[in-house]
Amino acid sequence: MFRSYYNWGERWYVCTPIMDNLTAVTAGGSSLFDLTGKRLANAGSSITSFACEPNQDDSRPPRRVCYENTYQLEPPSKFRPDQVKPIIETVLNTNLTGKKYDPIECSLLCKFLSDDIKAKVKELNFKRYKIIAQVTIGEKKDQGVRVGSRFLWDSDRDNFASAEFENRSLYAVGMVYGVYFE
């Protein structure tokens, strides 16, 4: 169950979404606003998923890896968008065909699809490239959407590939960036 904790003065509020209504519970202290046991109006919901979750315990410092300089300014093979785009299209088509839009499921699906695309692109073995994969899924409701990004990069070495997917319920945009790591 998803809960949000808010602090207002000396009073803590725990907000839990329950069937499109929001219940506010307070504990301890005094406050200007007392929301004990009151139901708030339909507030909707929003889910955000981040692919970079901490996966190591913070009790020990991370190991630092030091590399010697290779003095290599050009990549052995450049990032090829024509090889990456079919991978994005295949992953999006196989996983999203026949799906209906559900905000919670789609937020988890974005993370899964971006991890899957990234793993398959890494199998192409673009040496000395950092691979960044991003998937955006949204609900189709007769609206227009533009997905864009900005980077500060070297136009000779860095590149990207993108692919789109649509069905009656949702749209998806998958983007993969290959950034050369000197």
N, C-alpha and C positions, 0 to 999 in steps of 0.2 A: 504494500500500500504506500502511496506517495504522500508525504507530509512536508509542509513548509513551516519553519519556525520564524517568527517575527518578534523583535524586541521593541517595545514602545515604553520608554521610561523604565520603571522597575518591573513591568509586567511582561511576561512572555505569552505569545499567542501561537497556538498550534492549529494550522489550517489543513483540513483533510478534504479533498474532493469526494463527495458521495452523491452519485446519480445526478449530476448537473447542479447540485446545491453545495454550498460551502458551510461547514459547521465551524464556528470559532470557539475555542476553549481557552480559558485564561488560568494562570496559576501565579499566586503570590503578588504582594506589593499593591500599590495603588496606581491609577492611571486616569487620564482625562477621559478616555473612552472605555466604557465597560461593556464588553461583548459577551459576557458569560451566558452560554447556552442559546444565543440568538442565531437564527438562520439568516445568512446573507442571500441576496438575490442571485439568480443564475449568473455565474461569473465566467463560465466557459473553462477551457483548459488549454495548456500549451506544453508540449514536450520537446526538449532539446537533447540531442544525443551527441556526445563527444567521443571521437575515436581514440583520444589519447588519455586513457584512464591510467592512474598510477598502478603499476603491477608489482612493485617491489616494496618491501618494508623499509621505512625511513630510519631504522635504528642504526644502520651502518652506512657510511658514505659510499657513493658509487665509485667503481673502479675507473681510473682515468687511463685511457689508452693513448699512447703517444706514437705517432707515425713519423718516419723520416721523410723529408721532402724528396719528391721524385723529380722535381723540375719539369714535369710533364704538363704542358699547357693545352694540348689538344687531346680529346678523348680517342681511345682506340677505335670505337665505332659510335657514331652519333645516334641520338634518340630518334627513332623512326616512327612517326605518327601513323604511317600507312600499315605498320605491323600491329600497332596498339589499338587502333579503332575497331578492327574486327573482334578483338577480345572484349572490349567494352560492350559492343552490340550483342555478342553471344551471351555474356553474363546477364545483361539486362533482359534480353528476350527469354532466356530459360527460367529466370526467377520471377519475372513479373507478368508473364502471360496468364491471363485468367484471374489475376488478383483484383480485389476491390480495395479502394482506399480506406484505410483505418489508421488514424494518426499515431497510435501507440505502436502498432505492428510496423508501420512504415518507418518510424524513427529507428527501430531496431534493425529493420531491413536495410536502411541506408548504411549503417555501420558494417553489417555483414557483407553487403555488396561491395563496398569500398575496400574492405579487407581482401575479399576474393579477387577483385580486379587487380589490386596491388600485388598479390602473390603470383598471379598469372603473368603479369608484366615483368616481375622480377625474374621469372623463368627465362625470359628473353635475354637476360644477362647483359644489360647495358652497363658496362663497367664505369665506375666513377660517377654515376648519376644517382641523385636522390630522387626517388619516385614518390609522388604525392597523388593520391587518388581521392576524389570527392564525388559523392552521389547525392543528388537532390531529388526528392520525391514530393509531389504535391497533388492536391485534389483538383480535378477538372470540373469547373463550374462556370463555363462560358466567360472566362477571364483571359487576359493576356499576361504572359509572364516573360521576362527577360532575365537570363542568368548570365552574369558577367564576372570577371575577376581582373585584378591588376597585380602585376608583379614587377619588381625591378630585377631584370635579368639580362644576360648576354644573348643577343638575338642570333649570334653565330652558332652557339653551342646548345642553348636551352630551347625547348619546344614543348608542345602540348598536343593532346588528341582528345576529341570529345564525340559523344554519340547520344542520341535521344531515343526515347521509347514513349509510346502513347497507347492507351486503350480507352475504353469508354469511361472509366472511373478515375484514372490517374495519369500523370505524366512523370517521366524521370529523365534526368540529365546526368550523364556520367562524364567526368573530366579526369584526365591523368596528365600530370605535369612531370617532365623530366628536366631536372635542374642539375647542371654539371657541377661537380664538387671537385675543386682544384686541390 
